[in-house]
Amino acid sequence: MWLEKILRQQLGFNGCIISDDLDMAGAAEYGNMAQRIELAKKHCDLILLCNNHDDMKIAFESQTPEPNKVRQIRQSALQRNKACLDKNKYKEALSVLRLADLI
């Protein structure tokens, strides 16, 4: 899978991987909701389910908490990264995106 072979191994990314919204139509390519959740659980540190309450319930009920130190370290790093809270960096990034007509 791309996340493991390319992102983690080849590019050396060791940060938190967050799934896209598993409710999106494109995710249906990977099976029903339970199958999507299982696949995302194997490769992502955080899973997003944004709009469908029934799918959120399926996800919540299908999971058994499993300690995973590596995943916990990645998630904790998100909370500690004060640079993410830097308003000036955020505004600068928005300017770059606007200049490139991306937003």
MDAnalysis code that builds the backbone (N, CA, C; Angstrom):
import MDAnalysis as mda
import numpy as np

u = mda.Universe.empty(309, n_residues=103, atom_resindex=np.repeat(np.arange(103), 3), trajectory=True)
u.add_TopologyAttr("name", ["N", "CA", "C"] * 103)
u.add_TopologyAttr("resid", np.arange(1, 104))
u.add_TopologyAttr("resname", ["MET", "TRP", "LEU", "GLU", "LYS", "ILE", "LEU", "ARG", "GLN", "GLN", "LEU", "GLY", "PHE", "ASN", "GLY", "CYS", "ILE", "ILE", "SER", "ASP", "ASP", "LEU", "ASP", "MET", "ALA", "GLY", "ALA", "ALA", "GLU", "TYR", "GLY", "ASN", "MET", "ALA", "GLN", "ARG", "ILE", "GLU", "LEU", "ALA", "LYS", "LYS", "HIS", "CYS", "ASP", "LEU", "ILE", "LEU", "LEU", "CYS", "ASN", "ASN", "HIS", "ASP", "ASP", "MET", "LYS", "ILE", "ALA", "PHE", "GLU", "SER", "GLN", "THR", "PRO", "GLU", "PRO", "ASN", "LYS", "VAL", "ARG", "GLN", "ILE", "ARG", "GLN", "SER", "ALA", "LEU", "GLN", "ARG", "ASN", "LYS", "ALA", "CYS", "LEU", "ASP", "LYS", "ASN", "LYS", "TYR", "LYS", "GLU", "ALA", "LEU", "SER", "VAL", "LEU", "ARG", "LEU", "ALA", "ASP", "LEU", "ILE"])
u.atoms.positions = np.array([
    [0.840, -1.179, 0.000],
    [0.000, 0.000, 0.000],
    [0.883, 1.240, 0.000],
    [0.417, 2.285, -0.668],
    [1.172, 3.515, -0.861],
    [1.593, 4.152, 0.459],
    [0.703, 4.155, 1.438],
    [1.022, 4.813, 2.705],
    [2.235, 4.193, 3.384],
    [2.344, 2.880, 3.334],
    [3.474, 2.209, 3.978],
    [4.732, 2.224, 3.104],
    [4.590, 1.793, 1.863],
    [5.769, 1.640, 0.999],
    [6.373, 2.964, 0.560],
    [5.537, 3.897, 0.150],
    [6.056, 5.166, -0.355],
    [6.215, 6.179, 0.776],
    [5.108, 6.502, 1.441],
    [5.132, 7.567, 2.439],
    [6.041, 7.236, 3.622],
    [5.873, 6.081, 4.200],
    [6.669, 5.735, 5.390],
    [8.087, 5.268, 5.028],
    [8.195, 4.286, 4.121],
    [9.499, 3.686, 3.843],
    [10.376, 4.545, 2.924],
    [9.871, 4.882, 1.740],
    [10.701, 5.615, 0.782],
    [10.914, 7.070, 1.179],
    [9.845, 7.731, 1.639],
    [9.964, 9.148, 1.977],
    [10.339, 9.378, 3.435],
    [10.269, 8.334, 4.244],
    [10.668, 8.435, 5.641],
    [9.721, 9.251, 6.515],
    [8.468, 9.402, 6.089],
    [7.506, 10.161, 6.887],
    [7.152, 9.370, 8.130],
    [7.301, 9.997, 9.284],
    [7.003, 9.314, 10.539],
    [5.918, 10.036, 11.329],
    [5.186, 10.908, 10.652],
    [4.128, 11.652, 11.325],
    [2.821, 10.888, 11.344],
    [1.813, 11.552, 11.825],
    [0.474, 10.986, 11.950],
    [-0.212, 10.979, 10.588],
    [-0.732, 9.834, 10.183],
    [-1.495, 9.723, 8.938],
    [-2.978, 9.747, 9.300],
    [-3.690, 10.702, 8.684],
    [-5.108, 10.862, 8.939],
    [-5.861, 10.494, 7.665],
    [-6.840, 9.613, 7.787],
    [-7.603, 9.190, 6.619],
    [-8.414, 10.348, 6.062],
    [-8.845, 10.210, 4.827],
    [-9.856, 11.104, 4.290],
    [-11.190, 10.646, 4.876],
    [-12.241, 11.369, 4.649],
    [-13.556, 10.995, 5.171],
    [-14.004, 9.676, 4.534],
    [-14.168, 8.652, 5.334],
    [-14.549, 7.336, 4.823],
    [-15.984, 7.299, 4.313],
    [-16.752, 8.353, 4.574],
    [-18.121, 8.439, 4.050],
    [-18.150, 8.921, 2.604],
    [-17.053, 9.441, 2.099],
    [-17.048, 9.985, 0.737],
    [-17.263, 8.877, -0.289],
    [-17.896, 9.249, -1.402],
    [-18.248, 8.268, -2.433],
    [-17.028, 7.514, -2.957],
    [-15.908, 8.192, -3.109],
    [-14.705, 7.539, -3.633],
    [-14.202, 6.413, -2.740],
    [-14.468, 6.502, -1.459],
    [-14.028, 5.459, -0.534],
    [-14.806, 4.166, -0.711],
    [-15.974, 4.245, -1.354],
    [-16.797, 3.049, -1.574],
    [-16.063, 2.009, -2.412],
    [-15.065, 2.447, -3.147],
    [-14.245, 1.537, -3.947],
    [-13.570, 0.473, -3.077],
    [-13.398, 0.789, -1.788],
    [-12.694, -0.110, -0.880],
    [-13.630, -0.977, -0.055],
    [-14.910, -1.022, -0.429],
    [-15.843, -1.925, 0.239],
    [-16.880, -1.202, 1.064],
    [-17.600, -1.981, 1.860],
    [-18.615, -1.391, 2.729],
    [-17.918, -0.662, 3.877],
    [-18.688, -0.016, 4.721],
    [-18.090, 0.806, 5.772],
    [-17.198, -0.012, 6.700],
    [-17.624, -1.174, 7.096],
    [-16.799, -2.000, 7.983],
    [-15.460, -2.341, 7.325],
    [-15.469, -2.632, 6.025],
    [-14.224, -2.944, 5.306],
    [-13.330, -1.716, 5.195],
    [-13.920, -0.550, 4.941],
    [-13.145, 0.694, 4.853],
    [-12.482, 1.012, 6.186],
    [-13.242, 0.820, 7.256],
    [-12.703, 1.100, 8.592],
    [-11.543, 0.167, 8.900],
    [-11.701, -1.100, 8.582],
    [-10.632, -2.072, 8.848],
    [-9.373, -1.732, 8.059],
    [-9.531, -1.353, 6.803],
    [-8.389, -0.974, 5.969],
    [-7.717, 0.280, 6.514],
    [-8.508, 1.284, 6.853],
    [-7.947, 2.525, 7.385],
    [-7.256, 2.281, 8.721],
    [-7.817, 1.413, 9.528],
    [-7.232, 1.101, 10.838],
    [-5.817, 0.526, 10.685],
    [-5.604, -0.243, 9.639],
    [-4.290, -0.853, 9.409],
    [-3.240, 0.177, 9.001],
    [-3.659, 1.246, 8.317],
    [-2.688, 2.147, 7.700],
    [-2.738, 3.582, 8.187],
    [-3.757, 3.957, 8.951],
    [-3.903, 5.340, 9.395],
    [-3.867, 5.420, 10.920],
    [-3.393, 6.561, 11.401],
    [-3.351, 6.782, 12.843],
    [-4.671, 7.353, 13.365],
    [-5.360, 8.104, 12.523],
    [-6.669, 8.667, 12.857],
    [-7.602, 8.434, 11.678],
    [-8.850, 8.125, 11.966],
    [-9.839, 7.845, 10.921],
    [-10.931, 8.910, 10.984],
    [-11.259, 9.485, 9.823],
    [-12.319, 10.489, 9.762],
    [-13.625, 9.905, 9.230],
    [-14.688, 10.164, 9.949],
    [-16.061, 9.887, 9.518],
    [-16.822, 11.160, 9.838],
    [-17.237, 11.880, 8.820],
    [-17.699, 13.252, 9.044],
    [-19.198, 13.487, 8.982],
    [-19.950, 12.701, 8.276],
    [-21.333, 13.094, 8.036],
    [-22.403, 12.077, 8.394],
    [-22.070, 10.820, 8.445],
    [-23.096, 9.804, 8.592],
    [-23.054, 9.196, 10.000],
    [-24.048, 9.529, 10.802],
    [-24.083, 9.052, 12.185],
    [-24.109, 7.531, 12.268],
    [-24.839, 6.877, 11.377],
    [-24.911, 5.410, 11.400],
    [-23.539, 4.793, 11.148],
    [-22.774, 5.383, 10.208],
    [-21.426, 4.872, 9.938],
    [-20.496, 5.116, 11.122],
    [-20.673, 6.240, 11.796],
    [-19.867, 6.515, 12.989],
    [-20.133, 5.454, 14.047],
    [-21.388, 5.079, 14.173],
    [-21.766, 4.052, 15.152],
    [-21.143, 2.705, 14.780],
    [-21.167, 2.366, 13.487],
    [-20.540, 1.123, 13.014],
    [-19.056, 1.143, 13.367],
    [-18.410, 2.267, 13.092],
    [-16.977, 2.382, 13.362],
    [-16.684, 2.228, 14.851],
    [-17.438, 2.932, 15.661],
    [-17.212, 2.892, 17.100],
    [-17.433, 1.493, 17.662],
    [-18.500, 0.851, 17.235],
    [-18.833, -0.467, 17.773],
    [-17.933, -1.576, 17.240],
    [-17.289, -1.339, 16.100],
    [-16.453, -2.390, 15.513],
    [-15.019, -2.386, 16.027],
    [-14.673, -1.386, 16.808],
    [-13.292, -1.263, 17.244],
    [-13.100, -1.728, 18.679],
    [-12.004, -2.414, 18.883],
    [-11.577, -2.796, 20.218],
    [-10.303, -2.017, 20.501],
    [-10.264, -1.252, 21.584],
    [-9.049, -0.491, 21.881],
    [-7.836, -1.407, 21.984],
    [-6.802, -1.041, 21.255],
    [-5.556, -1.804, 21.265],
    [-4.405, -0.838, 21.505],
    [-3.651, -1.029, 22.572],
    [-2.508, -0.141, 22.806],
    [-1.530, -0.212, 21.632],
    [-1.092, 0.930, 21.178],
    [-0.133, 1.001, 20.081],
    [0.758, 2.198, 20.350],
    [1.944, 1.939, 20.923],
    [2.826, 3.025, 21.356],
    [3.248, 3.935, 20.216],
    [3.560, 3.371, 19.061],
    [3.997, 4.187, 17.927],
    [2.878, 5.136, 17.510],
    [1.676, 4.609, 17.397],
    [0.523, 5.433, 17.010],
    [0.246, 6.506, 18.062],
    [0.372, 6.154, 19.336],
    [0.140, 7.120, 20.410],
    [1.181, 8.239, 20.378],
    [2.420, 7.908, 20.066],
    [3.474, 8.925, 19.959],
    [3.169, 9.883, 18.813],
    [2.755, 9.340, 17.677],
    [2.415, 10.189, 16.530],
    [1.260, 11.125, 16.870],
    [0.243, 10.608, 17.527],
    [-0.916, 11.431, 17.869],
    [-0.552, 12.489, 18.910],
    [0.281, 12.131, 19.863],
    [0.709, 13.092, 20.878],
    [1.518, 14.224, 20.253],
    [2.287, 13.903, 19.228],
    [3.091, 14.926, 18.559],
    [2.201, 15.998, 17.936],
    [1.015, 15.637, 17.502],
    [0.083, 16.621, 16.952],
    [-0.298, 17.647, 18.014],
    [-0.490, 17.195, 19.212],
    [-0.893, 18.083, 20.295],
    [0.256, 18.984, 20.746],
    [1.479, 18.504, 20.643],
    [2.636, 19.263, 21.113],
    [3.160, 20.263, 20.095],
    [2.765, 20.134, 18.832],
    [3.327, 20.962, 17.776],
    [2.738, 22.371, 17.828],
    [3.424, 23.253, 18.548],
    [2.940, 24.620, 18.712],
    [2.993, 25.399, 17.405],
    [3.831, 24.975, 16.456],
    [3.911, 25.662, 15.163],
    [2.575, 25.618, 14.439],
    [1.796, 24.579, 14.698],
    [0.480, 24.472, 14.063],
    [-0.452, 25.575, 14.530],
    [-0.153, 26.166, 15.666],
    [-1.000, 27.208, 16.228],
    [-0.507, 28.612, 15.867],
    [0.563, 28.699, 15.111],
    [1.147, 29.987, 14.737],
    [0.272, 30.661, 13.680],
    [-0.434, 31.715, 14.073],
    [-1.359, 32.396, 13.160],
    [-0.643, 33.012, 11.974],
    [0.576, 33.500, 12.193],
    [1.319, 34.111, 11.087],
    [1.681, 33.083, 10.019],
    [2.096, 31.889, 10.450],
    [2.413, 30.826, 9.487],
    [1.154, 30.404, 8.737],
    [0.038, 30.355, 9.450],
    [-1.230, 29.992, 8.827],
    [-1.615, 31.028, 7.766],
    [-1.515, 32.297, 8.118],
    [-1.850, 33.360, 7.173],
    [-0.913, 33.339, 5.969],
    [0.366, 33.072, 6.212],
    [1.337, 32.978, 5.119],
    [0.986, 31.826, 4.172],
    [0.620, 30.687, 4.738],
    [0.239, 29.535, 3.920],
    [-1.014, 29.840, 3.105],
    [-1.970, 30.525, 3.707],
    [-3.175, 30.913, 2.970],
    [-2.834, 31.836, 1.802],
    [-1.917, 32.760, 2.026],
    [-1.501, 33.684, 0.957],
    [-0.893, 32.931, -0.210],
    [-0.059, 31.965, 0.086],
    [0.577, 31.166, -0.960],
    [-0.475, 30.412, -1.757],
    [-1.432, 29.814, -1.072],
    [-2.506, 29.079, -1.749],
    [-3.352, 30.012, -2.614],
    [-3.623, 31.197, -2.110],
    [-4.410, 32.162, -2.880],
    [-3.650, 32.626, -4.121],
    [-2.358, 32.895, -3.972],
    [-1.534, 33.319, -5.111],
    [-1.511, 32.247, -6.201],
    [-1.553, 31.005, -5.771],
    [-1.527, 29.898, -6.734],
    [-2.933, 29.566, -7.239],
    [-3.908, 30.367, -6.853],
    [-5.310, 30.151, -7.238],
    [-5.821, 28.771, -6.839],
    [-5.367, 28.307, -5.683],
    [-5.815, 27.012, -5.176],
    [-6.993, 27.146, -4.233],
    [-7.207, 28.359, -3.736],
    [-8.390, 28.619, -2.902],
    [-8.975, 29.966, -3.268],
])
